[in-house]
Amino acid sequence: MLRFFSKFKYLGITLLVLSAIIITLFYNALKPKEMLPIYQPSMVKAALVDSTIRYVKKYHTIADFKLINQNGDTITQEDYKNKIYIADFFFTTCPSICPIMTDNMVDIQKEIMPYDDVMLLSHSVTPKIDSVPQLKKYALEKGVNDKKWNLVTGDKKQIYELARKSYLAVLNDGDGGPYDMIHTENFILVDKKRRIRGFYDGTKDEDMDKLMHDLEVLKAEDK
């Protein structure tokens, strides 16, 4: 009897390994593919959404824009065509949350260097202060890669409208006037169709981990 079992021992082990592989393949095939939500204004906390679009339930995308980056180049939506990107709002003289957010963006920049279809976009909320030379100085200090990351300035009303009506990232109302000031810690993940796919607190490590996970999920949608 022992000889019989010894004779077929390796066959049994082989069958067990094959069974495990087959079960794993079936599990992966049947497991639902992870998908990120496509955020619409109606899905986001009302305080973050401009009242004019609060009840929009579909087709929300980031509006066209025309701004100037740290090199004095004009940046539009065409520079982000067929790109996944992460957007935020900051100012170079901010003493509170912006340094943390920028450091986290620098870390993200390192992670996305191998990806030709992933970029970053940071909008200054004090565009009069953040001139092109000021943005360039800040970019050099922080190690911004010009091919991956645009720090943009320009018309204040346009930037503030983007924050409130496109990126759904700001808690307070305003018109982009001289005394209007927004300050948000949100990072926004945007897909290749200019749709919002995620919101993250740019000051929290756990949110940065989630962002990088979600970025991989979003990239897998194209495969």
Solvent accessible surface area in square Angstrom, and as a share of the most:
residue,aa,sasa,rsa
1,M,171,0.76
2,L,154,0.76
3,R,213,0.78
4,F,117,0.49
5,F,124,0.52
6,S,66,0.43
7,K,156,0.66
8,F,88,0.36
9,K,102,0.43
10,Y,155,0.59
11,L,94,0.47
12,G,30,0.29
13,I,88,0.44
14,T,70,0.41
15,L,98,0.49
16,L,130,0.64
17,V,80,0.46
18,L,88,0.44
19,S,52,0.34
20,A,57,0.44
21,I,86,0.44
22,I,89,0.45
23,I,119,0.60
24,T,72,0.42
25,L,112,0.56
26,F,129,0.54
27,Y,133,0.51
28,N,88,0.45
29,A,83,0.64
30,L,143,0.71
31,K,116,0.49
32,P,116,0.73
33,K,123,0.52
34,E,92,0.41
35,M,115,0.51
36,L,16,0.08
37,P,59,0.37
38,I,62,0.31
39,Y,53,0.20
40,Q,17,0.08
41,P,1,0.01
42,S,50,0.32
43,M,101,0.45
44,V,17,0.10
45,K,134,0.57
46,A,52,0.40
47,A,49,0.38
48,L,30,0.15
49,V,3,0.01
50,D,27,0.14
51,S,75,0.48
52,T,100,0.58
53,I,32,0.16
54,R,70,0.25
55,Y,179,0.68
56,V,53,0.31
57,K,152,0.65
58,K,125,0.53
59,Y,177,0.67
60,H,18,0.08
61,T,62,0.36
62,I,1,0.01
63,A,52,0.40
64,D,92,0.48
65,F,10,0.04
66,K,136,0.58
67,L,1,0.01
68,I,55,0.28
69,N,6,0.03
70,Q,1,0.00
71,N,59,0.30
72,G,40,0.38
73,D,75,0.39
74,T,67,0.39
75,I,11,0.05
76,T,30,0.18
77,Q,34,0.15
78,E,110,0.49
79,D,63,0.32
80,Y,9,0.03
81,K,124,0.53
82,N,95,0.49
83,K,54,0.23
84,I,1,0.00
85,Y,4,0.01
86,I,0,0.00
87,A,0,0.00
88,D,3,0.02
89,F,1,0.00
90,F,4,0.02
91,F,24,0.10
92,T,18,0.10
93,T,78,0.46
94,C,8,0.05
95,P,120,0.75
96,S,59,0.38
97,I,45,0.23
98,C,1,0.01
99,P,51,0.32
100,I,84,0.43
101,M,0,0.00
102,T,6,0.04
103,D,78,0.41
104,N,17,0.09
105,M,0,0.00
106,V,24,0.14
107,D,75,0.39
108,I,4,0.02
109,Q,11,0.05
110,K,133,0.57
111,E,101,0.45
112,I,0,0.00
113,M,85,0.38
114,P,103,0.65
115,Y,58,0.22
116,D,124,0.64
117,D,32,0.16
118,V,0,0.00
119,M,21,0.09
120,L,0,0.00
121,L,0,0.00
122,S,2,0.01
123,H,0,0.00
124,S,0,0.00
125,V,1,0.01
126,T,22,0.13
127,P,12,0.08
128,K,198,0.84
129,I,101,0.51
130,D,0,0.00
131,S,48,0.31
132,V,44,0.25
133,P,97,0.61
134,Q,54,0.24
135,L,0,0.00
136,K,61,0.26
137,K,118,0.50
138,Y,20,0.08
139,A,3,0.02
140,L,130,0.65
141,E,108,0.49
142,K,60,0.26
143,G,47,0.45
144,V,20,0.11
145,N,50,0.25
146,D,60,0.31
147,K,178,0.76
148,K,16,0.07
149,W,4,0.01
150,N,6,0.03
151,L,1,0.01
152,V,0,0.00
153,T,11,0.06
154,G,31,0.30
155,D,79,0.41
156,K,46,0.19
157,K,113,0.48
158,Q,49,0.22
159,I,0,0.00
160,Y,2,0.01
161,E,97,0.43
162,L,5,0.03
163,A,0,0.00
164,R,12,0.04
165,K,71,0.30
166,S,3,0.02
167,Y,0,0.00
168,L,0,0.00
169,A,1,0.01
170,V,4,0.03
171,L,115,0.57
172,N,69,0.35
173,D,117,0.61
174,G,42,0.40
175,D,104,0.54
176,G,4,0.04
177,G,11,0.11
178,P,123,0.77
179,Y,214,0.81
180,D,18,0.09
181,M,85,0.38
182,I,0,0.00
183,H,83,0.37
184,T,6,0.04
185,E,68,0.30
186,N,22,0.11
187,F,0,0.00
188,I,0,0.00
189,L,0,0.00
190,V,0,0.00
191,D,6,0.03
192,K,59,0.25
193,K,136,0.58
194,R,74,0.27
195,R,56,0.20
196,I,0,0.00
197,R,4,0.01
198,G,4,0.04
199,F,52,0.22
200,Y,5,0.02
201,D,28,0.14
202,G,0,0.00
203,T,40,0.23
204,K,97,0.41
205,D,104,0.54
206,E,112,0.50
207,D,34,0.17
208,M,18,0.08
209,D,102,0.53
210,K,113,0.48
211,L,0,0.00
212,M,42,0.19
213,H,94,0.42
214,D,5,0.03
215,L,0,0.00
216,E,81,0.36
217,V,14,0.08
218,L,6,0.03
219,K,32,0.14
220,A,34,0.27
221,E,48,0.22
222,D,87,0.45
223,K,195,0.83
